[in-house]
Amino acid sequence: MIYSQMNPLLIDQLIVLISAAFMDYFSADEQEIIGAFLTTLGTVISFNSLYIEGQTTNQQSDKNEQKDDQDNTNEDNNYELLKKSIEKIQEQMKNIKKEKSQSQ
């Protein structure tokens, strides 16, 4: 995001300039109202960004869980394949032993 790469000093200077303009044009009560509004706006934006970040994290964790489930399924399939391979090797060894014993 472009805004996350803004220089913090530039942001601070912008805030000072805006607040200086408010001091010249608005009374103390009006400045208080504007400040409360901007504080509330900042809080809502902050909470919104946390909510969006939480949703993104939840979606990523759901994807990771699905991947883990697939990995577990693959591991089970690999285990079954390995088990079948071992059984086939055992059968072949038995056949070789039978052939060897018959030939003697």
N, CA, C and O of each residue as an XYZ file, in Angstrom:
416
protein
N       0.834     -1.166      0.000
C       0.000      0.000      0.000
C       0.883      1.235      0.000
O       1.896      1.269      0.698
N       0.523      2.226     -0.754
C       1.313      3.445     -0.908
C       1.397      4.230      0.392
O       2.461      4.747      0.733
N       0.286      4.327      1.126
C       0.244      5.176      2.307
C       1.135      4.657      3.427
O       1.629      5.446      4.233
N       1.346      3.381      3.492
C       2.170      2.835      4.560
C       3.638      3.196      4.373
O       4.438      2.999      5.288
N       4.006      3.714      3.220
C       5.385      4.070      2.954
C       5.631      5.573      3.073
O       6.677      6.065      2.652
N       4.671      6.305      3.645
C       4.845      7.741      3.818
C       5.845      8.005      4.943
O       5.888      7.280      5.937
N       6.631      9.032      4.771
C       7.626      9.410      5.762
C       6.920      9.947      7.016
O       6.097     10.856      6.907
N       7.224      9.403      8.203
C       6.559      9.862      9.428
C       6.803     11.351      9.717
O       5.926     12.023     10.259
N       7.978     11.868      9.362
C       8.242     13.292      9.586
C       7.345     14.156      8.716
O       6.882     15.212      9.148
N       7.102     13.712      7.502
C       6.205     14.436      6.608
C       4.789     14.462      7.171
O       4.112     15.488      7.111
N       4.348     13.343      7.714
C       3.011     13.274      8.313
C       2.919     14.222      9.505
O       1.931     14.941      9.653
N       3.955     14.224     10.364
C       3.962     15.119     11.524
C       3.902     16.585     11.092
O       3.170     17.381     11.681
N       4.668     16.935     10.068
C       4.662     18.315      9.579
C       3.295     18.695      9.023
O       2.829     19.818      9.218
N       2.658     17.762      8.333
C       1.321     18.009      7.799
C       0.321     18.266      8.924
O      -0.529     19.149      8.813
N       0.422     17.498      9.999
C      -0.474     17.673     11.136
C      -0.265     19.047     11.773
O      -1.232     19.715     12.140
N       0.986     19.469     11.904
C       1.278     20.791     12.487
C       0.690     21.889     11.611
O       0.095     22.835     12.128
N       0.846     21.781     10.299
C       0.301     22.796      9.392
C      -1.220     22.867      9.468
O      -1.791     23.957      9.507
N      -1.877     21.711      9.490
C      -3.340     21.689      9.548
C      -3.825     22.268     10.876
O      -4.766     23.060     10.906
N      -3.176     21.868     11.977
C      -3.612     22.387     13.276
C      -3.352     23.891     13.385
O      -4.124     24.600     14.030
N      -2.284     24.387     12.768
C      -2.028     25.834     12.768
C      -3.135     26.560     12.010
O      -3.570     27.635     12.423
N      -3.583     25.984     10.920
C      -4.676     26.593     10.153
C      -5.960     26.588     10.971
O      -6.736     27.541     10.904
N      -6.196     25.527     11.744
C      -7.388     25.468     12.588
C      -7.355     26.555     13.659
O      -8.383     27.152     13.978
N      -6.160     26.809     14.215
C      -6.042     27.822     15.274
C      -6.421     29.210     14.773
O      -6.983     30.016     15.516
N      -6.111     29.481     13.518
C      -6.392     30.813     12.976
C      -7.861     31.003     12.610
O      -8.384     32.112     12.709
N      -8.529     29.933     12.188
C      -9.867     30.087     11.623
C     -11.003     29.629     12.529
O     -12.149     30.012     12.292
N     -10.732     28.825     13.557
C     -11.802     28.286     14.384
C     -11.611     28.697     15.844
O     -10.491     28.895     16.313
N     -12.731     28.818     16.542
C     -12.673     29.125     17.976
C     -12.252     27.872     18.734
O     -12.134     26.798     18.145
N     -12.026     28.006     20.042
C     -11.596     26.877     20.869
C     -12.647     25.770     20.879
O     -12.309     24.589     20.799
N     -13.913     26.150     20.978
C     -14.983     25.140     20.976
C     -15.065     24.406     19.642
O     -15.247     23.190     19.599
N     -14.929     25.163     18.552
C     -14.964     24.533     17.219
C     -13.769     23.605     17.026
O     -13.891     22.535     16.429
N     -12.614     24.026     17.537
C     -11.419     23.173     17.435
C     -11.615     21.882     18.233
O     -11.185     20.807     17.814
N     -12.269     22.008     19.382
C     -12.529     20.827     20.201
C     -13.455     19.854     19.478
O     -13.230     18.644     19.508
N     -14.482     20.367     18.835
C     -15.417     19.529     18.089
C     -14.712     18.849     16.913
O     -14.878     17.652     16.679
N     -13.919     19.641     16.176
C     -13.188     19.069     15.032
C     -12.202     18.007     15.515
O     -12.066     16.949     14.901
N     -11.513     18.302     16.627
C     -10.564     17.325     17.182
C     -11.243     16.034     17.598
O     -10.729     14.945     17.340
N     -12.400     16.152     18.244
C     -13.137     14.951     18.654
C     -13.587     14.148     17.437
O     -13.526     12.919     17.429
N     -14.043     14.870     16.406
C     -14.463     14.188     15.185
C     -13.292     13.440     14.544
O     -13.420     12.277     14.163
N     -12.147     14.126     14.431
C     -10.978     13.493     13.805
C     -10.460     12.324     14.650
O      -9.997     11.320     14.108
N     -10.540     12.458     15.974
C     -10.127     11.354     16.839
C     -11.038     10.143     16.629
O     -10.563      9.013     16.522
N     -12.338     10.388     16.572
C     -13.289      9.301     16.335
C     -13.064      8.673     14.966
O     -13.090      7.451     14.819
N     -12.843      9.517     13.973
C     -12.573      9.013     12.625
C     -11.320      8.140     12.610
O     -11.311      7.069     12.004
N     -10.269      8.599     13.277
C      -9.033      7.811     13.347
C      -9.230      6.485     14.045
O      -8.669      5.469     13.636
N     -10.035      6.493     15.109
C     -10.315      5.257     15.841
C     -11.075      4.270     14.967
O     -10.754      3.082     14.942
N     -12.081      4.761     14.251
C     -12.866      3.882     13.373
C     -11.989      3.306     12.272
O     -12.078      2.118     11.962
N     -11.148      4.135     11.685
C     -10.247      3.651     10.623
C      -9.280      2.615     11.186
O      -9.013      1.596     10.549
N      -8.756      2.878     12.381
C      -7.832      1.935     13.013
C      -8.504      0.592     13.283
O      -7.941     -0.460     12.984
N      -9.718      0.632     13.854
C     -10.439     -0.611     14.112
C     -10.770     -1.342     12.814
O     -10.712     -2.570     12.753
N     -11.113     -0.587     11.787
C     -11.423     -1.197     10.492
C     -10.206     -1.922      9.933
O     -10.323     -3.032      9.413
N      -9.043     -1.298     10.040
C      -7.840     -1.950      9.522
C      -7.510     -3.206     10.311
O      -7.063     -4.201      9.740
N      -7.732     -3.166     11.648
C      -7.517     -4.371     12.457
C      -8.494     -5.477     12.074
O      -8.127     -6.651     12.031
N      -9.745     -5.094     11.795
C     -10.750     -6.085     11.385
C     -10.352     -6.730     10.061
O     -10.412     -7.950      9.910
N      -9.947     -5.897      9.108
C      -9.538     -6.422      7.798
C      -8.325     -7.325      7.946
O      -8.252     -8.382      7.320
N      -7.374     -6.909      8.775
C      -6.180     -7.725      8.998
C      -6.553     -9.053      9.644
O      -6.001    -10.097      9.298
N      -7.504     -9.007     10.593
C      -7.974    -10.240     11.233
C      -8.656    -11.161     10.250
O      -8.467    -12.376     10.304
N      -9.457    -10.595      9.342
C     -10.137    -11.409      8.325
C      -9.109    -12.070      7.413
O      -9.230    -13.246      7.067
N      -8.100    -11.298      7.031
C      -7.046    -11.842      6.165
C      -6.304    -12.962      6.882
O      -5.996    -13.993      6.284
N      -6.018    -12.756      8.164
C      -5.325    -13.774      8.948
C      -6.180    -15.030      9.071
O      -5.671    -16.146      8.966
N      -7.498    -14.843      9.297
C      -8.398    -15.996      9.398
C      -8.453    -16.766      8.086
O      -8.454    -17.997      8.086
N      -8.498    -16.046      6.967
C      -8.534    -16.714      5.666
C      -7.237    -17.485      5.438
O      -7.256    -18.602      4.922
N      -6.112    -16.886      5.824
C      -4.832    -17.570      5.657
C      -4.754    -18.798      6.553
O      -4.236    -19.836      6.140
N      -5.272    -18.686      7.794
C      -5.240    -19.844      8.683
C      -6.169    -20.942      8.166
O      -5.860    -22.127      8.298
N      -7.320    -20.550      7.568
C      -8.200    -21.544      6.966
C      -7.501    -22.261      5.819
O      -7.608    -23.480      5.679
N      -6.782    -21.493      4.996
C      -6.036    -22.102      3.892
C      -4.957    -23.033      4.432
O      -4.736    -24.113      3.884
N      -4.276    -22.616      5.514
C      -3.242    -23.454      6.111
C      -3.835    -24.734      6.675
O      -3.234    -25.802      6.559
N      -5.037    -24.632      7.301
C      -5.703    -25.824      7.819
C      -6.074    -26.768      6.683
O      -5.912    -27.983      6.802
N      -6.575    -26.207      5.573
C      -6.911    -27.044      4.426
C      -5.655    -27.713      3.888
O      -5.679    -28.885      3.511
N      -4.560    -26.966      3.852
C      -3.299    -27.530      3.368
C      -2.828    -28.634      4.307
O      -2.344    -29.674      3.859
N      -2.975    -28.401      5.631
C      -2.594    -29.428      6.597
C      -3.440    -30.676      6.419
O      -2.930    -31.794      6.496
N      -4.748    -30.484      6.176
C      -5.620    -31.628      5.934
C      -5.178    -32.396      4.697
O      -5.151    -33.626      4.691
N      -4.829    -31.648      3.642
C      -4.351    -32.300      2.424
C      -3.039    -33.016      2.694
O      -2.822    -34.123      2.200
N      -2.149    -32.388      3.484
C      -0.880    -33.027      3.817
C      -1.123    -34.315      4.601
O      -0.467    -35.329      4.363
N      -2.083    -34.266      5.551
C      -2.404    -35.463      6.320
C      -2.946    -36.556      5.417
O      -2.606    -37.729      5.576
N      -3.798    -36.168      4.459
C      -4.339    -37.138      3.507
C      -3.212    -37.722      2.662
O      -3.167    -38.929      2.423
N      -2.301    -36.857      2.212
C      -1.160    -37.325      1.433
C      -0.284    -38.250      2.262
O       0.216    -39.254      1.753
N      -0.094    -37.920      3.541
C       0.705    -38.784      4.407
C       0.032    -40.141      4.578
O       0.692    -41.181      4.563
N      -1.292    -40.118      4.742
C      -2.023    -41.381      4.850
C      -1.881    -42.188      3.570
O      -1.663    -43.399      3.614
N      -2.005    -41.520      2.435
C      -1.839    -42.201      1.147
C      -0.419    -42.739      1.008
O      -0.222    -43.855      0.527
N       0.564    -41.955      1.425
C       1.953    -42.408      1.365
C       2.170    -43.602      2.281
O       2.885    -44.539      1.927
N       1.555    -43.570      3.457
C       1.667    -44.688      4.386
C       1.074    -45.959      3.781
O       1.670    -47.033      3.865
N      -0.104    -45.826      3.173
C      -0.750    -46.981      2.543
C       0.105    -47.515      1.396
O       0.261    -48.725      1.236
N       0.653    -46.600      0.602
C       1.500    -47.017     -0.511
C       2.743    -47.738      0.001
O       3.148    -48.761     -0.552
N       3.344    -47.201      1.060
C       4.523    -47.833      1.641
C       4.171    -49.211      2.198
O       4.929    -50.167      2.033
N       3.030    -49.305      2.851
C       2.588    -50.584      3.408
C       2.392    -51.622      2.301
O       2.807    -52.772      2.438
N       1.759    -51.206      1.210
C       1.547    -52.123      0.082
C       2.880    -52.528     -0.540
O       3.065    -53.682     -0.927
N       3.797    -51.588     -0.634
C       5.105    -51.898     -1.205
C       5.844    -52.917     -0.345
O       6.460    -53.848     -0.865
N       5.781    -52.738      0.971
C       6.441    -53.679      1.876
C       5.809    -55.065      1.751
O       6.512    -56.076      1.752
N       4.491    -55.104      1.645
C       3.813    -56.401      1.481
C       4.251    -57.085      0.185
O       4.474    -58.296      0.160
N       4.370    -56.309     -0.880
C       4.815    -56.892     -2.159
C       6.247    -57.397     -2.063
O       6.578    -58.450     -2.608
N       7.093    -56.647     -1.373
C       8.491    -57.079     -1.199
C       8.524    -58.381     -0.399
O       9.277    -59.300     -0.724
N       7.703    -58.451      0.649
C       7.647    -59.671      1.454
C       7.183    -60.861      0.613
O       7.727    -61.959      0.737
N       6.188    -60.648     -0.237
C       5.711    -61.715     -1.118
C       6.818    -62.175     -2.059
O       7.018    -63.372     -2.266
N       7.531    -61.207     -2.625
C       8.620    -61.544     -3.532
C       9.711    -62.330     -2.806
O      10.266    -63.285     -3.350
N      10.009    -61.923     -1.585
C      11.028    -62.641     -0.806
C      10.580    -64.072     -0.510
O      11.384    -65.002     -0.569
N       9.294    -64.246     -0.192
C       8.762    -65.588      0.048
C       8.864    -66.423     -1.208
O       9.244    -67.593     -1.157
N       8.519    -65.809     -2.361
C       8.610    -66.534     -3.637
C      10.053    -66.933     -3.934
O      10.306    -68.046     -4.396
N      10.983    -66.048     -3.676
C      12.407    -66.354     -3.923
C      12.852    -67.498     -3.002
O      13.554    -68.412     -3.433
N      12.437    -67.437     -1.735
C      12.795    -68.517     -0.796
C      12.205    -69.861     -1.242
O      12.860    -70.899     -1.143
N      10.960    -69.826     -1.734
C      10.324    -71.071     -2.195
C      11.091    -71.621     -3.395
O      11.395    -72.812     -3.460
N      11.397    -70.743     -4.334
C      12.124    -71.185     -5.521
C      13.489    -71.744     -5.157
O      13.939    -72.746     -5.712
N      14.129    -71.085     -4.225
C      15.464    -71.528     -3.804
C      15.382    -72.877     -3.112
O      16.210    -73.757     -3.349
N      14.371    -73.038     -2.245
C      14.237    -74.310     -1.526
C      13.827    -75.443     -2.483
O      14.225    -76.591     -2.282
N      13.045    -75.135     -3.506
C      12.634    -76.146     -4.489
C      13.810    -76.553     -5.376
O      13.929    -77.717     -5.757
N      14.646    -75.627     -5.692
C      15.776    -75.944     -6.560
C      16.831    -76.771     -5.849
O      17.631    -77.438     -6.506
N      16.854    -76.747     -4.532
C      17.863    -77.524     -3.795
C      17.334    -78.865     -3.550
O      18.013    -79.694     -2.943
